[in-house]
Every structure is written in C-alpha cells, then in structure tokens.
Amino acid sequence: MGWFEAIVLGLVQGLTEFLPISSSAHLRITAAFAGWDDPGAAFTAVTQIGTELAVLLYFWTKIRAVLVAWFRSLYQREYRHDPDARMGWLIIVGSLPIVVLGLLFQDAIEHAFRDLRLTATTLIVFGLLLLVADRIGRKERDLDHLTVPHGLGFGIAQAFALIPGVSRSGGTITGGLLLGYRRPDAAEYSFLLAVPAVLGSGFYKLADVGDGSGPGWGPTILATVIAFGVGYVVIAWLMAFIKRRSFVPFVVYRLALGALLYVLVFAGVLHPEAGPAL
C-alpha cells in the first residue's frame, strides 16, 4: 500500500465509521473501484483504533465517569448501584457477543465475508431493517432504562457488523431503535459499546501489520491518524443530525450503493473477491 492509498482509505474510514453505512464495506469497495488490493481485515481493524480514539475524546467526560465508578464498584459497596458503574457492567455485557463470534468466525471474517456480493446484500437488507426500526421504534427510552437483556440485544446487533456492509453503528442503532430507545441514546450506547470491542480487535490485529501479507506500518499509521481526526468531526455532526432528522437519507444511500454494487459485480466490472475485472 502506498501513501496515497493510505490517505484515501484513512479518509474513508473516518467518514464512514460512525455513519450507519458500514466503514468496512466502504474500505473494501473503495479499494475495488480504484483497482487496489483489498486492504484486508487487519488494516480495517487497526485503522478503527483511530476512530475509537475519537470516541474516547468526544465522550471523555462520560467514559471517565464510567471507568471511575466501575472500578470503585469492585471494592466499594456504595458504588455498586451507581448509574455509571452500572453502565460499565452493561458495556461489558454488550461486548460479549462480538468477542465470542469474532473469535469463532475469524477465518470467515478475513476471507468469505469480504465477498462484494455479500457486501451488497447486507447493505440493502440492513438498510431496510434500519428504515423499519426508525419507523416503528417507540423512541421512548433513554440509557437509564438499559438492562442486561437490552445490553445483550445491542451486543448481538453489533456482532452482525463482523460482516462488511452491516455497519457497526447502523446495526447497533437498529437494535436500539427496535428496543424502543431514542435515536441519540441508541447512538451514544452504540459508540460506547464499540470502544472495548474495536480497540481489542485493533490491538489484536497489530501483529498482522507489516508481516508482508498486507499494508506496512507507515501507511497504516498514517491512515489511522487521518481516521481519528475525520472521525471526531463526524461524531459531532452525527449526534447533532439525529436529534433533528431521521435515518432515511442513510437508508437511501445504502440501497443505492448496494444496487450499484450488484450491477457492477454481475456486469463483470468488479470481481467479487478482488478489484476491477477489466
């Protein structure tokens, strides 16, 4: 991977990680359109460290309160019913599905799940699910209503994002809307829930960077830094946007992109497992 590719893919990662349109799908599609090698699951996971650092910065006040209360709840009885300590435990509970499934399906994540036909399908199917959830969700609950079963529900929805095209934020927000949560609350828990899973995956995949089978250290670090800066701006914009607007624009985009991807693959312009066919 060259420096220009790293800049472009870092921008794509930062722009799409928090929008419900799937950053992993866009990295895969961008590389295919440009005729570049698939950046791979390791590159995707490591650059997501940058976007999760943006989450840590944007939600730092909340995250710090959760961490402090959670650690104190381990040895101070009075903190065991603290709302922030409870949130810490619920983030752990919600992270379990993606950790377990990520380890079980590691080989498929790196190979079979990266087929562009599957990406097109998940873009469309989960786009429609987001539309349904946004229309029928009661949007009455805030994070004070979060329970262990709800945390697991969010977590299972997040785990679908192991397949490019689903979208980590989109899948988790869809699950939250179906459970009756308001858009900003579903999005906030989605971002908080992603931190341990994404950072864990990113650091786990660090060993695969620069091993000769994918991008080297330099381009990967550059893309990660760019993803951090762009991702922070996108978080701030999205949190303001969903207080006033629905997710319909993102649904329309997902449907259009999925349909275009189908056309290009079946017309032979894009190879489902590589880049341009021509």
C-alpha positions in Angstrom: 0.0 0.0 0.0 1.3 3.4 -1.0 0.9 6.7 0.9 -1.8 8.0 -1.4 -3.9 4.9 -0.8 -3.4 5.3 2.9 -4.6 8.9 2.8 -7.7 7.9 0.8 -8.6 4.9 2.9 -8.0 6.8 6.2 -10.4 9.5 5.0 -13.0 6.8 4.0 -12.6 5.1 7.4 -13.0 8.4 9.3 -16.0 9.5 7.2 -17.9 6.2 7.4 -17.1 4.5 10.7 -19.9 6.3 12.7 -22.4 6.7 10.0 -24.8 3.8 9.6 -23.4 2.9 6.2 -20.5 0.5 7.1 -16.9 1.6 7.1 -15.6 -1.9 6.3 -17.8 -2.1 3.2 -16.6 1.3 2.0 -12.9 0.4 2.5 -13.5 -2.8 0.6 -15.5 -1.0 -2.2 -13.0 1.9 -2.5 -10.1 -0.4 -3.0 -12.1 -2.5 -5.5 -13.1 0.6 -7.5 -9.6 2.0 -7.5 -8.0 -1.3 -8.6 -6.1 -1.6 -5.3 -5.6 -4.8 -3.4 -8.2 -5.4 -0.7 -6.7 -3.6 2.4 -7.7 -6.6 4.5 -9.4 -7.2 7.8 -6.2 -6.3 9.7 -5.9 -2.9 8.1 -9.5 -2.2 8.8 -9.3 -3.3 12.4 -6.1 -1.2 13.1 -7.4 2.0 11.5 -10.5 1.7 13.6 -8.2 2.3 16.6 -8.1 5.9 15.3 -11.8 6.3 15.1 -12.3 4.8 18.6 -9.8 7.2 20.0 -12.1 9.9 18.6 -14.9 8.3 20.6 -12.8 8.4 23.7 -12.0 12.1 23.2 -15.6 13.1 22.3 -17.2 11.2 25.2 -14.3 11.5 27.5 -16.3 13.1 30.4 -18.8 10.2 30.3 -16.2 7.5 29.7 -14.1 8.7 32.6 -17.1 8.8 35.0 -18.0 5.2 33.9 -14.4 3.9 34.4 -14.0 5.5 37.8 -17.4 4.3 39.1 -16.9 0.8 37.7 -13.5 0.3 39.3 -14.8 1.7 42.6 -17.8 -0.7 42.4 -15.4 -3.6 42.6 -14.4 -2.8 46.1 -16.8 -0.1 47.5 -20.3 -1.3 48.2 -21.8 2.2 47.8 -20.8 2.3 44.1 -22.5 -1.0 43.2 -25.7 0.7 42.3 -24.2 3.9 40.8 -25.6 4.5 37.3 -22.1 5.0 35.8 -20.8 1.8 37.4 -23.9 0.0 36.0 -23.2 1.4 32.6 -19.7 -0.1 32.8 -21.1 -3.5 33.5 -23.6 -3.2 30.7 -20.8 -2.2 28.2 -19.0 -5.4 29.3 -22.2 -7.5 28.8 -22.9 -5.9 25.5 -19.4 -6.6 24.2 -19.6 -10.4 24.8 -21.4 -11.4 21.6 -18.9 -9.7 19.2 -15.9 -11.0 21.1 -17.2 -14.6 21.1 -18.4 -14.5 17.5 -15.3 -12.6 16.3 -13.1 -15.4 17.6 -15.3 -18.2 16.3 -15.6 -16.8 12.8 -12.2 -15.2 12.4 -11.3 -17.0 9.2 -14.6 -16.2 7.6 -14.2 -12.5 8.6 -10.9 -12.4 6.8 -12.0 -14.2 3.7 -15.5 -15.3 2.9 -17.3 -12.3 4.5 -15.3 -9.9 2.2 -17.1 -11.1 -1.0 -18.7 -8.0 -2.6 -21.9 -9.9 -3.4 -22.4 -10.4 0.4 -21.5 -6.8 1.0 -24.1 -5.6 -1.5 -26.7 -7.9 0.1 -26.0 -6.7 3.7 -26.0 -3.0 2.6 -29.5 -3.4 1.3 -31.0 -5.8 3.9 -29.7 -4.0 6.9 -30.6 -0.6 5.3 -34.2 -1.8 5.1 -34.0 -3.0 8.7 -32.8 0.4 9.8 -35.7 2.0 8.0 -38.2 -0.3 9.6 -36.7 0.2 13.1 -36.6 4.0 12.6 -40.3 4.0 11.6 -41.7 1.6 14.2 -39.4 2.1 17.1 -41.2 3.9 20.0 -38.2 6.1 20.8 -39.3 6.5 24.4 -36.4 5.0 26.4 -33.1 6.7 27.4 -30.0 5.0 28.7 -31.4 4.9 32.3 -33.7 2.2 31.0 -30.9 0.0 29.8 -31.0 -3.6 31.3 -28.8 -6.7 30.9 -31.2 -8.2 28.3 -31.2 -4.9 26.4 -27.4 -4.7 26.6 -27.2 -8.2 25.1 -29.6 -7.2 22.4 -27.5 -4.2 21.5 -24.4 -6.5 21.6 -25.9 -9.1 19.3 -26.9 -6.4 16.8 -23.3 -5.1 17.0 -21.9 -8.5 16.2 -23.6 -8.6 12.8 -21.1 -5.9 11.9 -18.4 -8.6 11.6 -19.8 -8.8 8.0 -18.8 -5.9 5.8 -21.9 -3.9 4.8 -23.8 -4.3 8.0 -22.3 -1.3 9.8 -21.4 -1.4 13.5 -23.2 1.8 14.3 -26.1 1.0 12.0 -26.6 -2.5 13.3 -26.4 -1.4 17.0 -28.6 1.6 16.4 -31.2 -0.5 14.6 -31.2 -2.9 17.6 -31.6 0.1 20.0 -34.5 1.6 18.0 -36.3 -1.8 17.9 -35.9 -1.9 21.7 -37.6 1.5 22.0 -34.6 3.8 22.6 -34.4 7.3 21.3 -32.0 7.9 18.4 -29.3 9.9 20.4 -29.4 7.4 23.2 -29.1 4.4 20.8 -26.2 6.1 19.0 -24.4 7.0 22.3 -24.6 3.5 23.6 -23.5 2.2 20.2 -20.4 4.3 20.3 -19.6 3.4 23.9 -20.2 -0.3 23.3 -17.8 -0.2 20.3 -14.8 1.0 22.3 -13.7 -2.2 24.0 -14.6 -4.4 21.0 -12.9 -2.3 18.4 -9.8 -1.4 20.4 -9.5 -5.1 21.4 -9.8 -6.2 17.7 -7.4 -3.4 16.6 -4.7 -4.3 19.1 -5.1 -8.0 18.4 -4.6 -7.4 14.7 -1.5 -5.2 15.2 0.7 -8.4 14.9 -0.6 -8.8 11.3 0.6 -5.3 10.2 3.9 -5.2 8.3 4.1 -9.1 8.1 4.3 -9.0 4.3 0.7 -10.1 3.7 -0.8 -6.6 3.8 -0.1 -2.9 4.3 3.0 -1.9 6.1 3.4 0.1 9.3 3.9 3.5 7.8 0.7 3.7 5.6 -1.3 2.0 8.3 -0.3 4.6 11.0 -1.0 7.5 8.5 -4.5 6.1 7.7 -5.2 5.6 11.5 -4.2 9.2 12.3 -6.4 10.6 9.5 -9.3 8.4 10.6 -9.0 9.8 14.1 -9.3 13.5 13.0 -12.0 13.0 10.5 -13.9 10.6 12.8 -14.1 13.2 15.6 -15.8 15.7 13.3 -18.2 13.1 12.0 -19.3 12.1 15.6 -20.1 15.7 16.4 -22.0 16.1 13.2 -24.0 12.9 13.5 -25.0 13.5 17.2 -26.4 16.9 16.2 -28.1 15.5 13.0 -30.0 12.7 14.6 -31.6 15.0 17.2 -33.5 16.7 14.3 -33.6 14.2 11.4 -34.3 10.5 10.8 -32.0 7.9 9.3 -33.8 7.8 5.9 -31.0 9.6 4.0 -28.6 6.9 5.1 -31.1 4.1 4.1 -31.5 5.6 0.6 -27.7 5.7 0.3 -27.3 2.1 1.4 -29.9 0.9 -1.0 -28.4 2.8 -4.0 -24.8 1.7 -3.2 -25.9 -2.0 -2.7 -27.8 -1.9 -6.0 -24.9 -0.3 -7.9 -22.5 -2.9 -6.4 -24.7 -5.7 -7.6 -24.8 -4.3 -11.1 -21.0 -3.8 -11.3 -20.3 -7.3 -10.0 -22.7 -9.1 -12.2 -21.8 -7.0 -15.2 -18.2 -8.1 -14.7 -16.8 -4.7 -14.0 -15.9 -5.6 -10.4 -14.7 -9.1 -9.3 -16.4 -10.0 -6.1 -13.2 -11.2 -4.5 -10.7 -8.7 -5.8 -10.7 -5.4 -7.7 -11.8 -4.3 -11.2 -12.4 -7.2 -13.6 -11.4 -5.1 -16.6 
